[in-house]
Amino acid sequence: MKTWHKVAIGVGAVVVLGGIVLFSVNQANKGVVTVQTAKVANQDSLVSLVTASGEIKPTTYTNVSAQGYGRITEIFVKEGDHVKKGDKLLLQENVQANADVQAQSAAVNSAESGVQAAEASYKAAQSDLISQQANLEKAKLDFERGQGLFKDGLIPKQDFDQRKTAYDGATAAVDSSRSRVQSLKAQLEQTRAQVNQGRAVLVHTQDILHKTTYTSPINGIVSYLPERVGDYVVMGMQNATGSFIMTLSDMSVVTAEVKVDETDIVNVKLGQEADVTIDAVPGKVFKGKVTEVGSQAVLRSSGLTTTQTTTSTQEAKDFKVVVTLASPPENLRPGLSTTAKIRTAERKDVLAIPIQALAVRTRKDLEEAAKHSKKDSGGSVTLAAPPPPAPGDPQKDEVQGVFVVNGKKAIFRSVETGISGVTDIEITKGLQPGDEIVVGSYKALRTLKPEADIKIDNTAPKKPDDQQS
């Protein structure tokens, strides 16, 4: 036999043998799922977070609206300026208001002079009344003395009549003086009332003049200023709103107003701590606490609460949650975008697994896996998951659990869970520290069947750059 014949026969034999080996390996690995696993262990701490976005808002702010009619003549501030309570903000034309104040001031001064004249006349009338009363007393004494003398025949009747006439005249003079005093007193009270009325009108005109100068009612910053010098503003009347001039915001107490999804709002409570990040202040985290939890759902599309709509809708809803910042920076502005991570729960020394390790299988799948396992083991096996506590549709009755590694098989074991963190979830029942569970890949976990044969490959997946090289 020639040499090349021998070589060809040898090569053919190797090829056939290799094919047999590959076929045997493929048959052995048929139905085997490659998975990644991890050991169950306790974590020092597990924090459940609710993340929501919103904007920065001050606790106290005020909208300055027009207080009268007229044009803006001067503006003393601009957006972003810090102001104190009482600082001037702007001026509105005040020619007519100033003239009204001057005219009314003159009227009040004239009325006050009239009061002084009335008081002098009233005092003079009182003095005259006192004088007339004194004359009456003297005439009365003369008349009484004349009566005695006339009875005794010591004076003639003519003298007695003169005394009586003088007494009657003094009485009439006193009555006249008393009436004049009362009249002048009424005039004095009238002039005083006119002064009070004039002063009230003066206060009114001064208030109108004062309202042409706008001052800050709070300490804060000018967060919005749409008006310009020369703009004409009008005050609100009945159902018509007045001209909006500016917004002042007190930034001493700053809040992050965020919208929490309806599925998470049940976990949010007053007083819970939160970490707040602001897009305009990158790299910094601000501490805060939940100070308000909205009770009305807000529609995502319109921003209206469910009580403001007349038709039912199935669209997504949010709830307003207010987080008050503990130490806000001084350069914050209302309206800045922000994100709050609210700590709704925290556990210490907790048994936790990666969230992606959780799987859900129907009771029908578990029962079928248990039957196959009984056949393979000769009829004696422990069920991978306990039977459901209540009867139901096997195809719809779902069991939550994880796949535990048992030799070369993945055994489905039901578990009970607690709080969820960012990547991990608490296990309250069903696992023990040290158990090896299947954590990946996502595709394998999605299709993995109970009692399936597995192959463990915990090597790190190659990066795209490594695959190309």
DRENDO-1510 file (C-alpha; in Angstrom, 1 decimal, always signed):
<recs>
REC; n; res; u; v; w
REC; 1; MET; +0.0; +0.0; +0.0 .
REC; 2; LYS; +1.3; +3.4; -0.9 .
REC; 3; THR; +2.0; +6.0; +1.7 .
REC; 4; TRP; -0.6; +8.5; +0.5 .
REC; 5; HIS; -3.2; +5.7; +0.8 .
REC; 6; LYS; -2.3; +5.2; +4.4 .
REC; 7; VAL; -2.4; +8.9; +5.1 .
REC; 8; ALA; -5.8; +9.2; +3.5 .
REC; 9; ILE; -7.2; +6.3; +5.5 .
REC; 10; GLY; -5.8; +7.8; +8.7 .
REC; 11; VAL; -7.3; +11.2; +8.0 .
REC; 12; GLY; -10.6; +9.7; +7.2 .
REC; 13; ALA; -10.6; +7.7; +10.4 .
REC; 14; VAL; -9.9; +10.9; +12.4 .
REC; 15; VAL; -12.7; +12.8; +10.7 .
REC; 16; VAL; -15.2; +10.0; +11.4 .
REC; 17; LEU; -14.0; +9.7; +15.0 .
REC; 18; GLY; -14.3; +13.5; +15.5 .
REC; 19; GLY; -17.8; +13.5; +14.0 .
REC; 20; ILE; -18.8; +10.7; +16.4 .
REC; 21; VAL; -17.4; +12.7; +19.3 .
REC; 22; LEU; -19.2; +15.9; +18.3 .
REC; 23; PHE; -22.4; +14.1; +17.8 .
REC; 24; SER; -22.1; +12.5; +21.2 .
REC; 25; VAL; -21.4; +15.9; +22.8 .
REC; 26; ASN; -24.3; +17.6; +21.0 .
REC; 27; GLN; -26.6; +14.8; +22.1 .
REC; 28; ALA; -25.4; +15.1; +25.7 .
REC; 29; ASN; -25.9; +18.9; +25.7 .
REC; 30; LYS; -29.2; +18.8; +23.9 .
REC; 31; GLY; -31.7; +20.7; +26.1 .
REC; 32; VAL; -29.0; +22.0; +28.5 .
REC; 33; VAL; -29.4; +25.8; +29.2 .
REC; 34; THR; -26.3; +27.9; +29.9 .
REC; 35; VAL; -26.9; +30.2; +32.8 .
REC; 36; GLN; -25.1; +32.5; +35.2 .
REC; 37; THR; -25.5; +31.9; +39.0 .
REC; 38; ALA; -24.8; +33.7; +42.2 .
REC; 39; LYS; -24.8; +32.9; +45.9 .
REC; 40; VAL; -27.5; +34.2; +48.1 .
REC; 41; ALA; -26.1; +36.4; +50.9 .
REC; 42; ASN; -27.1; +39.0; +53.5 .
REC; 43; GLN; -26.7; +42.7; +52.7 .
REC; 44; ASP; -25.8; +45.3; +55.4 .
REC; 45; SER; -28.6; +47.6; +54.2 .
REC; 46; LEU; -31.3; +47.7; +51.5 .
REC; 47; VAL; -33.1; +50.9; +50.7 .
REC; 48; SER; -36.3; +51.2; +48.7 .
REC; 49; LEU; -36.5; +54.3; +46.6 .
REC; 50; VAL; -39.2; +56.2; +44.7 .
REC; 51; THR; -37.8; +58.4; +42.0 .
REC; 52; ALA; -39.8; +61.3; +40.7 .
REC; 53; SER; -39.0; +64.4; +38.7 .
REC; 54; GLY; -40.4; +67.9; +39.0 .
REC; 55; GLU; -39.2; +71.5; +39.5 .
REC; 56; ILE; -38.0; +73.8; +42.2 .
REC; 57; LYS; -40.6; +76.0; +43.8 .
REC; 58; PRO; -40.5; +78.4; +46.8 .
REC; 59; THR; -42.8; +77.9; +49.7 .
REC; 60; THR; -43.9; +81.5; +49.7 .
REC; 61; TYR; -44.4; +83.7; +46.6 .
REC; 62; THR; -46.6; +86.5; +45.6 .
REC; 63; ASN; -47.9; +87.8; +42.3 .
REC; 64; VAL; -47.9; +91.6; +42.0 .
REC; 65; SER; -50.9; +92.8; +40.1 .
REC; 66; ALA; -52.0; +96.3; +39.0 .
REC; 67; GLN; -53.5; +98.4; +41.8 .
REC; 68; GLY; -54.8; +101.1; +39.5 .
REC; 69; TYR; -55.1; +102.5; +36.0 .
REC; 70; GLY; -52.1; +104.1; +34.3 .
REC; 71; ARG; -48.7; +103.7; +32.6 .
REC; 72; ILE; -45.6; +102.4; +34.2 .
REC; 73; THR; -43.1; +105.3; +34.5 .
REC; 74; GLU; -40.2; +103.6; +36.1 .
REC; 75; ILE; -39.0; +100.1; +37.2 .
REC; 76; PHE; -36.4; +99.8; +39.9 .
REC; 77; VAL; -35.7; +96.0; +39.7 .
REC; 78; LYS; -35.0; +93.3; +37.1 .
REC; 79; GLU; -35.4; +89.6; +37.1 .
REC; 80; GLY; -33.1; +87.8; +39.6 .
REC; 81; ASP; -32.7; +90.8; +41.9 .
REC; 82; HIS; -33.0; +90.3; +45.6 .
REC; 83; VAL; -35.5; +92.6; +47.4 .
REC; 84; LYS; -36.5; +93.2; +51.0 .
REC; 85; LYS; -39.9; +93.9; +52.3 .
REC; 86; GLY; -40.8; +97.5; +51.7 .
REC; 87; ASP; -38.3; +98.1; +48.8 .
REC; 88; LYS; -39.6; +100.1; +45.9 .
REC; 89; LEU; -40.4; +98.0; +42.8 .
REC; 90; LEU; -41.9; +100.4; +40.2 .
REC; 91; LEU; -43.7; +103.7; +39.8 .
REC; 92; GLN; -47.0; +104.2; +38.0 .
REC; 93; GLU; -48.1; +107.7; +36.6 .
REC; 94; ASN; -49.6; +109.7; +39.5 .
REC; 95; VAL; -50.4; +113.2; +38.2 .
REC; 96; GLN; -54.1; +113.0; +38.8 .
REC; 97; ALA; -53.8; +111.1; +42.0 .
REC; 98; ASN; -51.3; +113.7; +43.3 .
REC; 99; ALA; -53.5; +116.6; +42.3 .
REC; 100; ASP; -56.5; +115.0; +44.1 .
REC; 101; VAL; -54.4; +114.7; +47.3 .
REC; 102; GLN; -53.4; +118.3; +47.2 .
REC; 103; ALA; -56.9; +119.5; +46.5 .
REC; 104; GLN; -58.3; +117.4; +49.3 .
REC; 105; SER; -55.6; +118.6; +51.7 .
REC; 106; ALA; -56.6; +122.2; +51.0 .
REC; 107; ALA; -60.2; +121.3; +51.6 .
REC; 108; VAL; -59.4; +119.7; +54.9 .
REC; 109; ASN; -57.3; +122.8; +56.0 .
REC; 110; SER; -60.2; +125.1; +55.1 .
REC; 111; ALA; -62.6; +122.9; +57.1 .
REC; 112; GLU; -60.3; +122.9; +60.0 .
REC; 113; SER; -60.2; +126.8; +59.9 .
REC; 114; GLY; -64.0; +126.7; +59.9 .
REC; 115; VAL; -63.9; +124.5; +63.0 .
REC; 116; GLN; -61.6; +127.1; +64.8 .
REC; 117; ALA; -64.0; +129.9; +63.9 .
REC; 118; ALA; -67.0; +127.9; +65.0 .
REC; 119; GLU; -65.3; +127.1; +68.3 .
REC; 120; ALA; -64.5; +130.8; +68.9 .
REC; 121; SER; -68.2; +131.8; +68.2 .
REC; 122; TYR; -69.4; +129.0; +70.5 .
REC; 123; LYS; -67.1; +130.1; +73.3 .
REC; 124; ALA; -68.3; +133.8; +72.8 .
REC; 125; ALA; -71.9; +132.6; +73.0 .
REC; 126; GLN; -71.2; +130.7; +76.2 .
REC; 127; SER; -69.6; +133.8; +77.7 .
REC; 128; ASP; -72.6; +135.9; +76.7 .
REC; 129; LEU; -74.9; +133.4; +78.2 .
REC; 130; ILE; -73.0; +133.6; +81.5 .
REC; 131; SER; -73.3; +137.4; +81.4 .
REC; 132; GLN; -77.0; +137.3; +80.7 .
REC; 133; GLN; -77.5; +134.8; +83.5 .
REC; 134; ALA; -75.8; +137.2; +85.9 .
REC; 135; ASN; -78.0; +140.1; +84.7 .
REC; 136; LEU; -81.0; +137.8; +85.3 .
REC; 137; GLU; -79.9; +137.1; +88.8 .
REC; 138; LYS; -79.6; +140.8; +89.6 .
REC; 139; ALA; -83.0; +141.6; +88.0 .
REC; 140; LYS; -84.5; +138.8; +90.0 .
REC; 141; LEU; -83.2; +140.2; +93.3 .
REC; 142; ASP; -84.4; +143.7; +92.4 .
REC; 143; PHE; -87.9; +142.3; +91.5 .
REC; 144; GLU; -88.2; +140.3; +94.7 .
REC; 145; ARG; -87.1; +143.3; +96.8 .
REC; 146; GLY; -89.6; +145.5; +94.9 .
REC; 147; GLN; -92.4; +143.2; +95.7 .
REC; 148; GLY; -91.9; +143.5; +99.4 .
REC; 149; LEU; -91.5; +147.3; +99.2 .
REC; 150; PHE; -94.6; +147.6; +97.1 .
REC; 151; LYS; -96.7; +145.6; +99.5 .
REC; 152; ASP; -95.5; +147.9; +102.3 .
REC; 153; GLY; -96.3; +150.9; +100.2 .
REC; 154; LEU; -92.8; +152.2; +100.3 .
REC; 155; ILE; -92.4; +152.5; +96.5 .
REC; 156; PRO; -94.8; +153.6; +93.8 .
REC; 157; LYS; -96.3; +151.2; +91.4 .
REC; 158; GLN; -94.3; +152.6; +88.5 .
REC; 159; ASP; -91.1; +151.7; +90.2 .
REC; 160; PHE; -92.4; +148.2; +90.8 .
REC; 161; ASP; -93.4; +147.8; +87.1 .
REC; 162; GLN; -90.0; +148.9; +86.0 .
REC; 163; ARG; -88.4; +146.2; +88.2 .
REC; 164; LYS; -90.7; +143.6; +86.8 .
REC; 165; THR; -90.1; +144.6; +83.3 .
REC; 166; ALA; -86.3; +144.4; +83.8 .
REC; 167; TYR; -86.6; +141.0; +85.3 .
REC; 168; ASP; -88.7; +139.7; +82.4 .
REC; 169; GLY; -86.3; +141.2; +79.8 .
REC; 170; ALA; -83.3; +139.5; +81.6 .
REC; 171; THR; -85.2; +136.2; +81.5 .
REC; 172; ALA; -85.8; +136.5; +77.8 .
REC; 173; ALA; -82.1; +137.5; +77.2 .
REC; 174; VAL; -80.9; +134.4; +79.0 .
REC; 175; ASP; -83.2; +132.2; +76.9 .
REC; 176; SER; -82.0; +133.9; +73.7 .
REC; 177; SER; -78.3; +133.4; +74.7 .
REC; 178; ARG; -79.0; +129.8; +75.6 .
REC; 179; SER; -80.6; +129.1; +72.2 .
REC; 180; ARG; -77.7; +130.8; +70.4 .
REC; 181; VAL; -75.2; +128.6; +72.3 .
REC; 182; GLN; -77.1; +125.5; +71.3 .
REC; 183; SER; -77.1; +126.7; +67.7 .
REC; 184; LEU; -73.4; +127.4; +67.6 .
REC; 185; LYS; -72.7; +124.1; +69.2 .
REC; 186; ALA; -74.6; +122.3; +66.5 .
REC; 187; GLN; -72.7; +124.3; +63.9 .
REC; 188; LEU; -69.4; +123.4; +65.6 .
REC; 189; GLU; -70.3; +119.7; +65.5 .
REC; 190; GLN; -71.3; +120.0; +61.8 .
REC; 191; THR; -68.0; +121.6; +60.9 .
REC; 192; ARG; -66.1; +119.0; +62.8 .
REC; 193; ALA; -68.0; +116.3; +61.0 .
REC; 194; GLN; -67.1; +118.0; +57.7 .
REC; 195; VAL; -63.4; +117.9; +58.8 .
REC; 196; ASN; -63.7; +114.2; +59.5 .
REC; 197; GLN; -65.3; +113.6; +56.2 .
REC; 198; GLY; -62.7; +115.6; +54.4 .
REC; 199; ARG; -59.9; +113.6; +56.2 .
REC; 200; ALA; -61.5; +110.3; +55.2 .
REC; 201; VAL; -61.6; +111.5; +51.6 .
REC; 202; LEU; -58.0; +112.6; +52.0 .
REC; 203; VAL; -57.0; +109.1; +53.2 .
REC; 204; HIS; -58.8; +107.6; +50.2 .
REC; 205; THR; -56.9; +109.9; +47.8 .
REC; 206; GLN; -53.6; +109.3; +49.6 .
REC; 207; ASP; -54.2; +105.6; +49.3 .
REC; 208; ILE; -54.7; +105.9; +45.5 .
REC; 209; LEU; -51.5; +107.9; +45.3 .
REC; 210; HIS; -49.7; +105.4; +47.5 .
REC; 211; LYS; -50.7; +102.6; +45.2 .
REC; 212; THR; -48.9; +104.2; +42.3 .
REC; 213; THR; -45.7; +103.3; +44.1 .
REC; 214; TYR; -45.3; +99.5; +44.3 .
REC; 215; THR; -43.3; +98.1; +47.1 .
REC; 216; SER; -42.3; +94.5; +48.0 .
REC; 217; PRO; -44.5; +92.7; +50.5 .
REC; 218; ILE; -41.9; +90.0; +51.2 .
REC; 219; ASN; -38.2; +89.3; +51.3 .
REC; 220; GLY; -37.2; +87.4; +48.2 .
REC; 221; ILE; -36.1; +87.6; +44.5 .
REC; 222; VAL; -37.8; +88.9; +41.4 .
REC; 223; SER; -38.5; +85.6; +39.7 .
REC; 224; TYR; -40.6; +86.9; +36.8 .
REC; 225; LEU; -41.0; +90.4; +35.3 .
REC; 226; PRO; -43.0; +90.6; +32.0 .
REC; 227; GLU; -43.8; +94.3; +32.1 .
REC; 228; ARG; -41.7; +97.2; +30.7 .
REC; 229; VAL; -41.6; +101.0; +31.2 .
REC; 230; GLY; -44.4; +102.6; +29.3 .
REC; 231; ASP; -46.8; +99.6; +29.5 .
REC; 232; TYR; -50.4; +100.5; +30.4 .
REC; 233; VAL; -51.8; +98.5; +33.3 .
REC; 234; VAL; -55.3; +98.2; +34.6 .
REC; 235; MET; -56.7; +96.8; +37.9 .
REC; 236; GLY; -59.0; +93.9; +38.0 .
REC; 237; MET; -62.8; +94.4; +38.1 .
REC; 238; GLN; -65.4; +91.7; +39.0 .
REC; 239; ASN; -64.7; +88.8; +36.7 .
REC; 240; ALA; -62.0; +90.6; +34.7 .
REC; 241; THR; -58.5; +90.0; +36.0 .
REC; 242; GLY; -56.1; +92.9; +36.3 .
REC; 243; SER; -52.7; +93.3; +34.7 .
REC; 244; PHE; -50.0; +90.9; +36.0 .
REC; 245; ILE; -46.8; +92.8; +36.7 .
REC; 246; MET; -44.3; +90.5; +38.4 .
REC; 247; THR; -43.7; +87.5; +40.7 .
REC; 248; LEU; -41.7; +87.7; +43.9 .
REC; 249; SER; -40.4; +84.5; +45.5 .
REC; 250; ASP; -39.2; +83.9; +49.0 .
REC; 251; MET; -36.3; +81.5; +48.5 .
REC; 252; SER; -35.4; +81.1; +52.2 .
REC; 253; VAL; -37.5; +77.9; +52.2 .
REC; 254; VAL; -37.2; +76.0; +49.0 .
REC; 255; THR; -39.1; +72.9; +47.9 .
REC; 256; ALA; -38.9; +70.4; +45.1 .
REC; 257; GLU; -42.4; +69.7; +43.8 .
REC; 258; VAL; -42.3; +66.4; +42.0 .
REC; 259; LYS; -44.9; +64.1; +40.5 .
REC; 260; VAL; -45.0; +60.5; +41.8 .
REC; 261; ASP; -46.5; +57.7; +39.7 .
REC; 262; GLU; -49.8; +56.3; +41.1 .
REC; 263; THR; -48.2; +52.9; +41.5 .
REC; 264; ASP; -45.6; +54.3; +44.0 .
REC; 265; ILE; -47.6; +56.9; +45.9 .
REC; 266; VAL; -48.9; +54.4; +48.5 .
REC; 267; ASN; -45.3; +54.0; +49.8 .
REC; 268; VAL; -44.7; +57.8; +50.2 .
REC; 269; LYS; -45.3; +59.2; +53.7 .
REC; 270; LEU; -44.8; +62.5; +55.4 .
REC; 271; GLY; -41.3; +62.9; +57.0 .
REC; 272; GLN; -39.5; +60.5; +54.7 .
REC; 273; GLU; -36.0; +61.5; +53.7 .
REC; 274; ALA; -35.1; +62.3; +50.1 .
REC; 275; ASP; -32.0; +63.0; +48.1 .
REC; 276; VAL; -32.7; +65.8; +45.6 .
REC; 277; THR; -30.6; +66.6; +42.5 .
REC; 278; ILE; -30.9; +69.8; +40.5 .
REC; 279; ASP; -30.0; +69.8; +36.8 .
REC; 280; ALA; -28.6; +73.3; +37.1 .
REC; 281; VAL; -26.3; +72.3; +40.0 .
REC; 282; PRO; -24.6; +69.1; +38.7 .
REC; 283; GLY; -22.6; +66.8; +41.0 .
REC; 284; LYS; -24.4; +67.9; +44.2 .
REC; 285; VAL; -27.1; +66.1; +46.2 .
REC; 286; PHE; -29.3; +68.0; +48.6 .
REC; 287; LYS; -31.0; +66.5; +51.6 .
REC; 288; GLY; -34.7; +67.0; +52.2 .
REC; 289; LYS; -37.9; +65.6; +53.7 .
REC; 290; VAL; -41.4; +65.0; +52.4 .
REC; 291; THR; -43.6; +67.8; +53.7 .
REC; 292; GLU; -46.7; +67.3; +51.6 .
REC; 293; VAL; -48.3; +64.4; +49.8 .
REC; 294; GLY; -51.1; +65.2; +47.4 .
REC; 295; SER; -54.5; +63.5; +47.8 .
REC; 296; GLN; -55.7; +64.2; +44.3 .
REC; 297; ALA; -54.5; +62.3; +41.2 .
REC; 298; VAL; -53.3; +64.6; +38.4 .
REC; 299; LEU; -53.7; +63.6; +34.7 .
REC; 300; ARG; -50.4; +63.5; +32.9 .
REC; 301; SER; -51.7; +64.9; +29.6 .
REC; 302; SER; -53.7; +67.9; +30.9 .
REC; 303; GLY; -52.4; +68.5; +34.4 .
REC; 304; LEU; -55.9; +68.6; +35.8 .
REC; 305; THR; -57.0; +66.7; +38.9 .
REC; 306; THR; -59.5; +63.8; +38.4 .
REC; 307; THR; -62.1; +65.8; +40.3 .
REC; 308; GLN; -61.9; +68.6; +37.6 .
REC; 309; THR; -62.8; +66.2; +34.8 .
REC; 310; THR; -66.3; +65.0; +34.0 .
REC; 311; THR; -65.3; +61.9; +32.0 .
REC; 312; SER; -63.4; +58.9; +33.2 .
REC; 313; THR; -60.1; +58.1; +31.7 .
REC; 314; GLN; -57.6; +55.3; +31.8 .
REC; 315; GLU; -54.5; +57.4; +31.1 .
REC; 316; ALA; -51.6; +57.5; +33.5 .
REC; 317; LYS; -51.9; +59.6; +36.6 .
REC; 318; ASP; -49.4; +61.2; +39.0 .
REC; 319; PHE; -49.6; +62.6; +42.6 .
REC; 320; LYS; -48.0; +65.8; +43.7 .
REC; 321; VAL; -45.3; +65.4; +46.4 .
REC; 322; VAL; -43.4; +68.3; +48.0 .
REC; 323; VAL; -39.9; +67.8; +49.4 .
REC; 324; THR; -38.5; +70.6; +51.5 .
REC; 325; LEU; -34.8; +71.1; +51.1 .
REC; 326; ALA; -32.7; +71.3; +54.3 .
REC; 327; SER; -29.9; +73.6; +53.0 .
REC; 328; PRO; -30.7; +75.0; +49.6 .
REC; 329; PRO; -28.1; +77.0; +47.8 .
REC; 330; GLU; -28.5; +80.8; +47.4 .
REC; 331; ASN; -28.4; +80.8; +43.6 .
REC; 332; LEU; -31.5; +78.7; +43.1 .
REC; 333; ARG; -34.3; +79.9; +40.9 .
REC; 334; PRO; -37.9; +78.8; +40.7 .
REC; 335; GLY; -38.7; +76.4; +37.9 .
REC; 336; LEU; -35.3; +74.6; +37.8 .
REC; 337; SER; -35.7; +70.9; +36.9 .
REC; 338; THR; -35.1; +68.5; +39.7 .
REC; 339; THR; -35.2; +64.9; +40.6 .
REC; 340; ALA; -36.0; +63.5; +44.1 .
REC; 341; LYS; -35.2; +60.0; +45.3 .
REC; 342; ILE; -37.5; +59.4; +48.3 .
REC; 343; ARG; -36.5; +56.7; +50.8 .
REC; 344; THR; -39.7; +54.9; +51.4 .
REC; 345; ALA; -38.2; +51.9; +53.4 .
REC; 346; GLU; -34.9; +50.6; +54.7 .
REC; 347; ARG; -33.9; +47.2; +56.1 .
REC; 348; LYS; -30.7; +46.3; +57.9 .
REC; 349; ASP; -28.9; +42.9; +57.6 .
REC; 350; VAL; -31.4; +41.7; +55.0 .
REC; 351; LEU; -31.3; +38.7; +52.7 .
REC; 352; ALA; -31.5; +40.0; +49.2 .
REC; 353; ILE; -31.1; +38.8; +45.6 .
REC; 354; PRO; -30.9; +40.6; +42.2 .
REC; 355; ILE; -34.3; +41.7; +41.0 .
REC; 356; GLN; -33.8; +40.0; +37.6 .
REC; 357; ALA; -33.4; +36.6; +39.4 .
REC; 358; LEU; -37.2; +36.6; +40.2 .
REC; 359; ALA; -39.3; +34.6; +37.8 .
REC; 360; VAL; -43.0; +33.7; +37.6 .
REC; 361; ARG; -44.3; +30.3; +36.4 .
REC; 362; THR; -47.8; +29.0; +36.3 .
REC; 363; ARG; -49.0; +26.2; +38.5 .
REC; 364; LYS; -49.5; +24.0; +35.4 .
REC; 365; ASP; -45.8; +24.4; +34.5 .
REC; 366; LEU; -44.7; +23.3; +38.1 .
REC; 367; GLU; -47.1; +20.3; +38.1 .
REC; 368; GLU; -45.8; +19.1; +34.8 .
REC; 369; ALA; -42.2; +19.5; +35.9 .
REC; 370; ALA; -43.0; +17.5; +39.1 .
REC; 371; LYS; -44.5; +14.7; +37.1 .
REC; 372; HIS; -41.5; +14.4; +34.7 .
REC; 373; SER; -39.2; +14.5; +37.7 .
REC; 374; LYS; -41.1; +11.6; +39.4 .
REC; 375; LYS; -40.8; +9.5; +36.3 .
REC; 376; ASP; -37.1; +10.2; +36.0 .
REC; 377; SER; -36.4; +9.4; +39.6 .
REC; 378; GLY; -38.5; +6.3; +39.9 .
REC; 379; GLY; -41.6; +7.9; +41.5 .
REC; 380; SER; -40.0; +9.5; +44.6 .
REC; 381; VAL; -39.2; +13.2; +44.4 .
REC; 382; THR; -39.9; +16.4; +46.4 .
REC; 383; LEU; -41.8; +19.0; +44.5 .
REC; 384; ALA; -39.8; +22.0; +43.4 .
REC; 385; ALA; -42.6; +24.3; +44.5 .
REC; 386; PRO; -45.4; +23.6; +46.9 .
REC; 387; PRO; -48.9; +23.3; +45.5 .
REC; 388; PRO; -50.9; +26.5; +45.4 .
REC; 389; PRO; -52.9; +27.1; +48.6 .
REC; 390; ALA; -56.2; +27.7; +46.7 .
REC; 391; PRO; -57.6; +26.0; +43.6 .
REC; 392; GLY; -57.8; +28.0; +40.4 .
REC; 393; ASP; -57.0; +27.9; +36.8 .
REC; 394; PRO; -53.6; +26.1; +36.5 .
REC; 395; GLN; -52.8; +28.1; +33.4 .
REC; 396; LYS; -53.4; +31.5; +35.1 .
REC; 397; ASP; -52.5; +30.7; +38.7 .
REC; 398; GLU; -48.9; +32.1; +38.9 .
REC; 399; VAL; -46.2; +31.4; +41.5 .
REC; 400; GLN; -43.3; +33.8; +42.1 .
REC; 401; GLY; -40.0; +32.2; +42.8 .
REC; 402; VAL; -36.3; +31.7; +41.8 .
REC; 403; PHE; -34.4; +28.9; +40.2 .
REC; 404; VAL; -32.1; +27.2; +42.7 .
REC; 405; VAL; -29.1; +25.2; +41.4 .
REC; 406; ASN; -29.4; +21.5; +42.5 .
REC; 407; GLY; -26.5; +19.6; +40.9 .
REC; 408; LYS; -27.0; +20.1; +37.1 .
REC; 409; LYS; -30.7; +21.1; +37.4 .
REC; 410; ALA; -32.6; +24.3; +38.0 .
REC; 411; ILE; -35.2; +23.7; +40.7 .
REC; 412; PHE; -38.0; +26.3; +40.9 .
REC; 413; ARG; -38.6; +27.4; +44.5 .
REC; 414; SER; -41.3; +29.8; +45.5 .
REC; 415; VAL; -40.3; +32.8; +47.6 .
REC; 416; GLU; -41.9; +35.7; +49.4 .
REC; 417; THR; -40.5; +39.2; +48.9 .
REC; 418; GLY; -40.2; +42.4; +50.9 .
REC; 419; ILE; -39.0; +45.8; +49.9 .
REC; 420; SER; -37.2; +46.5; +46.5 .
REC; 421; GLY; -34.0; +48.5; +46.1 .
REC; 422; VAL; -32.5; +49.9; +42.9 .
REC; 423; THR; -31.1; +46.5; +41.8 .
REC; 424; ASP; -32.0; +44.0; +44.6 .
REC; 425; ILE; -35.1; +42.8; +46.3 .
REC; 426; GLU; -35.6; +41.5; +49.9 .
REC; 427; ILE; -36.4; +37.8; +50.3 .
REC; 428; THR; -38.4; +37.1; +53.5 .
REC; 429; LYS; -39.1; +33.4; +52.9 .
REC; 430; GLY; -38.0; +30.6; +50.7 .
REC; 431; LEU; -34.2; +31.0; +50.5 .
REC; 432; GLN; -31.2; +30.7; +52.9 .
REC; 433; PRO; -27.8; +32.3; +52.8 .
REC; 434; GLY; -25.5; +30.3; +50.6 .
REC; 435; ASP; -28.1; +29.0; +48.2 .
REC; 436; GLU; -27.0; +29.2; +44.6 .
REC; 437; ILE; -29.6; +30.7; +42.3 .
REC; 438; VAL; -29.8; +31.5; +38.6 .
REC; 439; VAL; -29.4; +35.2; +37.9 .
REC; 440; GLY; -29.0; +35.3; +34.2 .
REC; 441; SER; -29.1; +35.6; +31.4 .
REC; 442; TYR; -32.4; +37.4; +30.8 .
REC; 443; LYS; -33.2; +35.3; +27.8 .
REC; 444; ALA; -32.4; +32.1; +29.8 .
REC; 445; LEU; -34.5; +33.1; +32.8 .
REC; 446; ARG; -37.4; +34.0; +30.5 .
REC; 447; THR; -37.5; +30.6; +28.9 .
REC; 448; LEU; -36.0; +28.4; +31.6 .
REC; 449; LYS; -38.3; +25.5; +32.7 .
REC; 450; PRO; -38.5; +23.9; +36.1 .
REC; 451; GLU; -36.3; +20.9; +36.5 .
REC; 452; ALA; -34.4; +21.9; +33.3 .
REC; 453; ASP; -30.7; +20.8; +32.8 .
REC; 454; ILE; -28.3; +23.7; +33.1 .
REC; 455; LYS; -24.7; +24.5; +32.4 .
REC; 456; ILE; -23.1; +27.2; +34.6 .
REC; 457; ASP; -21.0; +29.8; +32.9 .
REC; 458; ASN; -20.1; +32.7; +35.2 .
REC; 459; THR; -17.3; +34.1; +33.0 .
REC; 460; ALA; -17.7; +37.8; +32.2 .
REC; 461; PRO; -19.4; +38.5; +28.9 .
REC; 462; LYS; -17.1; +39.8; +26.2 .
REC; 463; LYS; -17.3; +43.4; +25.3 .
REC; 464; PRO; -18.0; +44.4; +21.7 .
REC; 465; ASP; -14.4; +45.7; +21.3 .
REC; 466; ASP; -13.0; +42.4; +22.5 .
REC; 467; GLN; -15.1; +40.4; +20.1 .
REC; 468; GLN; -13.9; +42.6; +17.2 .
REC; 469; SER; -10.3; +42.2; +18.1 .
</recs>
